[in-house]
Amino acid sequence: MATMSVTEARAALPEILDRVLAGEEVTITRNGTAVAVVVRPDILRARRADEALAAAARLRELLETGRSRPLDDGPALANDRADQLVEDVRAARAGR
């Protein structure tokens, strides 16, 4: 990956575009800090798609793990407490 300063990039834009078209990535720096990377759009799309597919795979694993475990029989909301909460919500809505 080539690196050049903003000043160099300004003077060499056609060359940068040719290099990117050939498949190279060009990093542009300002005061020694990378501020941009020029890359072909198809490569950028592919990278974004790869990231989205990886996120989907992680989500699929979480779902499969959750589906394979039995539901927890831990503490539940008692019916009378649930009824009281519903009544509280209805009273709050009526008071608007």
N, C-alpha and C positions, 0 to 999 in steps of 0.2 A: 504494500500500500504506500503510495507516494504521499508526502507531506509538503505543504508549502504555505507561506504566509499569505495574509490577505493581499498585501501589496503585490506579491508574485502572482497570485491568482488573478488579480485584476488584469495584469499584463499578459497572462497566458490562458485566458478563457478558451479560445479555440483549441489549444493544445490539451487542456484539461478535458474538454468534451470529447476529443478524439481518443484520449486514453480511457475515459469512462466507457465509451462506445466499444472499445477493444476488450472491456471486461475488468479494467483496473478500477480501484477505488482511490479517490484522492481526498486526503484530509486537509482542511484549511484551518490554519491557526491564527490566533490574534494574541500577540504578546506571549507566545509560547504555549498557549492553551488551545486545544482543539475546540473549534466552534461549529464546524460543519464537516460532513463527509458527503462527497458527491459520488453517487452510485446510480447505476442504471435502474430505471423504474421496475423492470421485470424482476431484478434481483431483490429489490426492496419488497415487492409484493410477495415473493417466495418466502422471504424471511418472516414477514408478518403472518403469512399463512402457516409457516412452521410453528411460530409462537402460539397461534390460535389452536392448532392441532395438539400441541403439547398441553395447553391448558384444558382442552376438551378431554384428553386422555387422563389427566389428573382428576378431573371431575368424574369421569366414568369409573375410575378406581374407587373414589370416595363413595359413589352411589352403590357400587357392587359390594363394598365392605359393609355399608349400612344395611343393604338388603339381606346380607348373609347373617346378620346378628339378630337375635330375638329382641322383641321390644322389651324395654325395661319395665319390670313390675314394681318399680319404686313408688314413692308417695304420689298419689293422684289428688286431684281437686275433688273434695267431697261435694255431693249434689247440692246440699244446702248452701255451701260457700259459693258454688257456681251460680245458683239462683240469686243469691245476694248481690254478686257482682253484676249480673244482668240487670237487676233492679236499680242498682246504683248508676249504671250507664243510662238506662231509660230516664231516670230522674234528672240526671245531668243534661240530657238532650231536651227534656221538656222545659227545663229552666232557662233555655237560651232565649 
